Amino acid sequence: MNRLQIGVLALGFINTGLAAFGATDETERMSVIGTRTRTLDRFTRSHYVINRDEIERQNAPSLVDYLAQIPGVHVTRVGVMGGNTSVSIRGSTNDHILVLIDGIPVSDQSQISGVLSLDHLGVHQVERIEVAKGPMGVAYGSDALAGAINIITRTQVDGGSLLGEVSNRSYKRLDLSYGINLNEEWSLLFAGHGIDDEAFSEAEEAEGNSEKDRYQRQAFYGRATWSQGPWVASLNVERADAEKDLDRYSFADELVRDDLNFVSDDQMKAVRLQGRYDGGTWYSSIKVSYHQVQREYRDEIDALFPFDGTSKFDGEGQFSELKFGRAFGATHVDAGVQLREEFTEVEERNESRSSLGYFLLTDTRLAENWLVQLGARQDQFDDFGDQATYSAEIVYENRKHMAFVRTGTSFKAPSLYRSYSSYGNPDLKAESGKAIEAGYMYQADQWLLRADTYRRNLTDEIDFSYITSSYSNIEGEGQYEGAEVYGAWQWRPDHEIGLWYASLRYDHDDSETLARQPKRSAGLSYGVTSGSHDVFLQGVWASERPDADGENLSSYTNGSLKYGYRWSSGLQTYLRGENILNQSIVHAEGYTPYPRRIFGGLAWQF
């Protein structure tokens, strides 16, 4: 692999459409054009990877810090870390993106939207972050209307690592991990993470709110892996606890105000078991998982908020998959069945939903440089019927060029809260989407260019009606169109630069579902590695965008800079700055703009 190929992986926003979503060999992903790893539960060329090297190069503490670097992806952080953070892909809402951990869907039915909060996910256990754009219903069923975020956890690591970090604004972070290969068959990995952030008030400080809203998170991750010949099996166990001081909207002042005793306490537990047999021309795999999210809001009654109290929410999910794949000459076929079950307590009533999905995916090489992929899926729900989805893609690729056209459908089942709460509607239909996209990439020895364009339509969008005081499907069709252009250039042996630009157009500017989505955004990444010195500069610009009340939020440029000095092959100290331009970055009116922050840290691998 040449230095440019290594560089574009490190920049984190370059499309790795040269291999399948979920491939495990980084060298194959970038250098073997025309050979595609047959993991067709990953099924799109609009695929982006942020690998472990990039995570360690930046050392940002939260998963969403890395997602904001990808063209067409916009992150809205309302308040401090651990707050109401949402992620958008190509103008989507937060609940139109499927979150997966190791290829297994993870939801949070204790939330109104049913979406897992990404802000509570650290990166201490993450090997890489994969983002697929476009409808992914064929591969995963419900939720992937606009795309999917797949978090691949670390596997075999022989040795340990430690990261400690502090800031000028009451912040502490500690990450630990240790892996050991017991023998040729067994390996173990353990990782722990803790963060304590008390930087500023979530409610706007300019309005007299002075309470520092504290956020604390602790997490543990363990993995056991067994492999023997064609057999591989792994068991993952995770637990995360997060506590955050909250503020509340005051209807009397029409402002977000400090609430001195309002706290949220979140707990997430997960167990995942996976096994695979690879017989050469065929394979079979099985996945089984269980996860639980518990949330408690504690708020004692006080003079400013006389209707406070305590409330608890509980969401659970189970997933199982059985899949088979076989090669028939130039055609590879994958077929499987998935069972998803979700549970929650809605207003002291236990509600649940189960779905059974059958899928068939084919991958046919018509000629040396031409590839056609087709997929079909049928999902059966126990409460609102069946949903069918499809996908089709044609790809041309050679050593320097890659071009593709893809179309597909997907859907989003209504959350349990939106269906069965006192504000719910059991007659809600699933939100449905259809998209078409095309892209072209050119790769030379020292530079890479890519351009993508897309159009997607949404029908039966779900929104809250203040007229009926319930959720309902919106009549009509929403249309989103956009383009993304980006590239990388290695202009000196140790210098890499990347640029991207994304535009978005939609036909209903006043829709609340589009709140805080910029129509234009751009980014820059610049990395230098010279001897013991490592410098990484990054910037993201977003245009004006509508707030939930229809008023425009100002454009902003968010820049970050990290300088590291490597004392030995395993020891580095560094300084990292966020919002280095000290701009007033407002993601939502009434909340404190993000301040400039300076971090200092030590990273040690042993």
N, C-alpha and C positions, 0 to 999 in steps of 0.2 A: 504494500500500500504506500503511495507516495505521500509527501508531507501535506499537500493540499487536501487529500482525502482525510487525513487525520485532523486537519484544521477545521474543515467544514463540520465534522462531527462535534468538535469542541464548541463551535459557535452555537450549536443547539437549535438553530432554526432552519437548517437546510433539509429539504425533503430527502428522505431515504427511499424513494420510490423504486430503487434498484432491487429491492428485496421485499419480502412479505412483512406485513405488520406482525411483529412478534418473533422475528428470527432471532437466533441466539448467537450467531457468529458475526462479529462486527466487520471482520475482514471480508467475508462473503458479501455483506450488505453493501459495501461501497465498491468493491473491485471486480466482482464476478457479475458483470452485466450479462443478462440473458439466461442466468440460472436463478430460479426462484425457489426459495425454501418452501416446502409444501405444508405450511401451517395455515390452511385456508380459513381457519376461524379468524384470521386477519385478512381483510379482503378489500383493499383499496390502495391506489397509488398516491393518494393524498395523505401521506403518512410522515410523521415527524418524530424524531427521537432526541431526547436529552439523556445522555448516558452518564455513567458514574464519574468519568473523568471531568465532565462539565459540572456536575454537582459539586465535586471536590474543588474545582477551580474557582467557583463562586462562593461556596460555603454559606449561601442564604439558608435561613432556618425553615422555611415553609414551602410546601409543594407549589402553592400559587405564585410564588416569586419566580419560578421557572416558566410557568405557563404563559406569563405576560410577555415573554420574548418571542412568541410564535406569531407570524403574520396571520391575520384573520381571527386571532384569539384576543379577547379583551377581558381584563380582570377589574372588577369593581370591588374595592374594599371600603365598606362603610364602618368607620370607627377604627379602633385599634385591632391588633392581631387577635384572632379568635372571634371576631365580630361577624357581621352579616356580609360575608364575602360571596360574590357570584362570579361565575365564569361564563363567557359567551363565545360561541364559535359561529362565525359568519352571521352575526346578528341574532343568534338564538337566545332564548331565555335559559336560565340555569338548569331548569328541569327537562330540557330537550337534549341533554348530554348524559350519556351513560358512563358511570364510573365503574371501573373494574380493578380488582387487585389480583394479579397473576391470572388474568383472563376470566375471572369469576365476577359476575355482576354483584355490586354491593349497593344497597339502598338504605334509606332511613325513613321508615314509615311513621316515626314519631314526629316528623316534620310535615308541615302543610303540603309542601311540594313533593315529599317522598324522596328527596335527594340528599345524599350524604354530604355533610359539610367538609369541603376540602381544606378549610383553614385549620382544622384540627389534625391534619396529617403532616408529620414531619418527613424528613428525607434520610434519617439515620439508617433505615432498613431498605432504602430504595436502590436498586441496581440501575434502573433507567425508567424514564417516563415516556410513554408512547401516546401520541395524539393522532387520531384518524378523523379526517373531516368528511362530511357528507353522510347520507343515510346509511346506517349499519344494521338495519333491521334483519337482514338475512342471517347475519352472524350471531346476533344476540337477542333478537326479539324486541320487546318494549324498551322505550326510553332513548334510543340512539337516533332521534330525529335529525339532529345536526352533526352528530359525531360521537366519538367515544374517547375517554381518557383511561389508558391502561397503565397501572402502576406495577412494575415488575420488581419483586423483592429480591434481595441478595440471596445467593445460594452458597456455593462452596468458596470459602475464604480461609486461607491458611495463615493465621496471624491475627493481630489486633490493631485497633485504631482508637485514638482519643482526640476529641476536639473540645476545646474550651473557649468561650467567647464572652466578652463584656462590652458595654456601651457607655457612652456619656450620659445616657438617660435611663438609669435604673433598670438595667437589663443584664441577665445572666443566662448562659446556655452551656450545657454539657452533653456531649454525645460519646457513647462508648460502644465498642463492638469487639467480639473475639470469635474467631472460627478455627476449627481444628479438624483435620482429616484423621479419623481414628485408625483407618486402614484403607485398603483399596476399595472397599464397598461403602463404608459409613463415614459421614461427615456431620458435624454439628456447627451451628452458628447462633450466637446470642448477641442482641443489641439492645441498648437502653438509651433513653433520651429524656432530658429535662430542660425546661425553659421557664423563666420568670421575667415578665416584662411589665413594668409599671411606668411607661414613658410619659403619658399625657392623658388628659381627660377625653373620653369619647365625645361627650357633648361639647359644643363649640366653646373654647376657652374665652373667646372675645365677648361672649354673652355672660361672663361672670361665673362660669363653671370651672371650679378649680380642683375637684377631686380627681386624683390619679387613678384611672381604671386599670386594675391589675389583671394580668392574664398569666395563668400557670398551667403547664402541661407536663405530664410524665407519661412515658410509653415504654413498653417492653415488647421485644420480638424474639422468637425462638424458632429455629428450623432444624429438622433432622432429615437428611437425604441418604437414600440407599440406592445403589446402582450395581448391577451385575449383568454383564453382557448386554442384551437388548432390553433389559428391564430397568426402569427408573421409577422410584417412588419417593414422595416427600410429604412431610407433615409440618404445617406452619401453625404457630400459636401466637396471637397478638392481644395486647390489652393497652388501652390508652385512657387516661383520665385528664380532664381539662376543667378548670374553674376560672370564671371570668366575672369581673364587676361590670354591671350593666347600667345604662342610663335609660330614661323613659321620656316619651313625648308628653309635654304638658299642654293640654287643650286650653288652659287658661291663658298661657303665654304664647301659645302656638309656636313653641320652641322645644328642642330636646334639652332636658334639664338633668343635672346630677341627681341620682337617687342613691343615697349613701348606703343603703342596705339591700340593694337588688343584686343578686348573684345567680349565675347559672352554673350548674355542675353536670358535666357530660362524662359518660363512661361508654367505651366501646370495647367489645370482646369479639374475637373471631378465631375460628379453627378451620383450616383448609387441608384437605387430603387429596393428593393427586398421584396418579400412576399412569405409566405409558409402556407399551411394548412396541418396539420397532423391528419389524421383520424384513426390512429391506424394501421390497416392492409394496409392502402393506404395513399398516400400523393400527393399533387400537389404543384408546386412552379413556380414563375415567377421572372425573372431578366431583368432589363432594365438599360442601362447606356449610357452616352455620355462623351467623353473626348477630349480635345484639347491641342496640344502642339505647341507653337509658339517660334521660334528661330530667333535671329537677330545677325549677325556678323558685328561689327563696327570696321573699320580699316582705319584710314586716311593715305593717300599716304605720304611716306617719302623716304629718299635717299636710305635706305637699301632695302626697298620693294616698288618699284615704281609702282607696278600694284595692290596696295591695293584698297579697296573700301568697300561698304556696301551691304550686301545681307540678305534677309529675307526668312524664310521657315515656312510653316504652315501645320500641319497634324491634322486630326480629325478622330475619330472612334465612331461608334455606335454599340451596341450589345444588343440583346434581346434573351431570352430563356424561353421556356415553357416546363415543364417536369412533368411527372406523374410516380408514382411508386406504386406497389402493391405486396403483398405477396400471393403466392399460395402454401400453405403448406411449404415444404422445399425449395421452389424456390422463389426468389425475382426478379421482373422484373422492370426495369426502361426504359422509352421511352421518347423521347423529340425531339424538333426542336430548332435550333439556327440560328439566322440571324446576320451576321457580315457585316458591311459596313465601308469602309475606304476611306478617301479623302485626297488629297494633291495638292499643286500647284507645278508643275514641269516646270521650265523655262517659267514662265508666262502662263502656260496652266493648267487648272483644270483637274485632273485625279481622277478616283474613281474605286472602285471595290466592289462588293457585293457577298456574298456566303450564301447559304442556306444549312444547315446540318441537317440530320435526323439520330438519333442514337438509338440503342437498346442494353441494357446491362442486362445480367442475372447472378444470383448468386445462385448456387444450392448446398445445403449440402447433399452429397451422403451418409455419415455416420457420426457418432459422431465426428470424427477427420478429415474428408475429405471435401474439398470445391472445387468446380469447377466454374470458372467465364468465361463467353464468351461475346464478344461484337462485334458489326458490325456498320459501319457508311457509309453514302454516302453524299458527299459535292458537290453542284452544284455551279460553278462559272460563272459569266456573261461574262468573257473574255477568259477563256481557258479550259472550259469543266468541266467534273466530276472527282472526286477523291474518291476512295473507300478504307477503312481501316478496319482492324479487330484486335482483341486481344483475347488471350486464356491463362488461368492460372489455374494450379491445385496446391492445397495447402494441406499439412498435418500439423496439429498442436495439441499439447496437453499441459499439464501444464508446461513442461520444453523444449519441442522441437518444432521447426517450420521449415518446408522445403517447397520450392516451385520451380516450373518451369513455365516460362512465355515466350510467344512469341507474337509478334505484329508488326504492320506496322504503318507508319506515313508519313507525307509529309510536305514540306515547299513551299508555293506559292511564286513566285518571287515578290519582293517589287515593288511598283509603280515606283520608280526611275529607277530600273533596267529594267523595262519593257518599260517605256515611255519617259525617258530623251533622250537627243541627243546621249548619250552613251548606251542607252537601246536597248532592243530587244523584240518586242511584240510577237515573236514566242517562247519565253522561255518556257520550260516545268517546272513543279514543281519538286523540288528535292524530291527523294523518299528514304525511309529507311525501313529496316526490321531488327529485333533483336530477339535474344533468350538469356535468362538469367536464372540462377538457384542460389538458396541460401539456407543456413542452419544456424539456430540460436539455441543455447543452453543457457537457463537461469536457474541459481541456486539462492539460497538465497542471496549470496553476490557477485556473479560475472556473467558476461554475455559474450558470444563469438559468433561471426558471421563471415561467409565467403560467398562471392558472386563471381560469374564469369559470363562473358557476351561476346557475339560476336554480332556486328552489321555491316550491309552492307549499303552503300550509293550509289545511282546511280543518274545520271543527276545533279551532283553538279554544281552550278553556280559560275563562276569566270570571272574576267575581262581579255579579250584577248588584248594584246598590238599589235598583228598583225592586227586585225580587228577594234581596238579601240572601242570595244563594249563588252557587257556581253554575255556569251554563256554557254551552258551546256557542261560539260566535259565528254568525252567518257570514258567508262569503269566503274569499280566498285571499290570504296574504302572500305577497311575492317579494322575494329577496334576490338581488343580483349583485355580483361583485367581481373583483379581480385582485390578484395578488402577484407581485413581482418581487423577486429577490435574487441575490447572488453573493458569491464569496470570491475573494481574490487573495492569493498568497503572493504578495508583491516582494517580499524578501524571505529568506529561509526561516526566520523566526517571527515573522509578522503576518497576521491574518486579519482581514477586514471583511465584514459582511454588512449588507444593506437590504432593507425590505420596505415595501410600501403596499398598503391594502386599502381598497375602497369598497364601500357598501352603499347600495341603493335599495329603498323599500317603498312600498306604495301607500302606507298608512302611517304618516309621521306622528299622528296624535295617539297612536296605540300605546297603552301603558306597558305592553309587553316589550316595547323597544326602548324603554327608559334607560338612559345612560349609555347608549350604544353610539360610538363615534362613527361618522360616515367616512372618515379618513384617518389613517394611522400609519406610522412609519417607525422604523427601528434601525439602530446601528450597533454593531459589536466590533470591538477592536482588541486583539490579543497579542501580547509580546512575551516571548519566553527567551531569555538570554542568560545563559549560565545559571546562576543561583537566583536570578530575578524573574518575577512573573507579574505582569500587569494586565489587567482586564478592565476595559471600559465599555459601558453599555448605556444606551439611551433609547427611550420609547416616547414618541409624540402622539398625542390624540387630539383630534379636532373638537370643536364645540359639540355638545350632545345634550339631548333633552333630559331634564330631571323628571321624576314621577309626577310633578305638578305642572309640567309643560314648559317651565322656564328653562333657559339654556344654561348649562354649566360651561365654564370657561375652558378653553383648550389648555393643555399642559405638556411639559416636557419633563420626564422623570429620568434623571441620570444616576448611574451608580459607578463606582470605581473601586477596584481592589488592587492592592500592591502586596505581594508576598515575597519573602526572602527564605530560600531553602538552605538550612544550615547543614543538612546531610540528605541522603536519599530518602529518609523517612520523616524528617522534622522540618516544619515550616512555621514561621510566624508571619502574621499579616495584619494589615489595616484595611478596613472595608467601609466605604461611605455610601449612604442612601440619600436620594434627593440632593445630590451635591450642588445643584443649581439653586437650592433653597426656594423653589417655587411654591406657590400656594396651590397645592394639588387637592382639589375638592371633588370627591366622588359622589357626594350627596349633600344637599343643603342642610344646615343645622348641626353638622358634625365637624370636628376639628380637622383642619387640613394636615396632611402628613408633614412633619417637620424634617429638617435635615438631621441625620444621625450618623455618628462615627462609631465603628466597632473595631475592637482589637482582639485577635485570637491566636491560638496555637493549635496546630494540627500535627499529630504524631502517629505514624504507622510503624508497628513493631511486630 
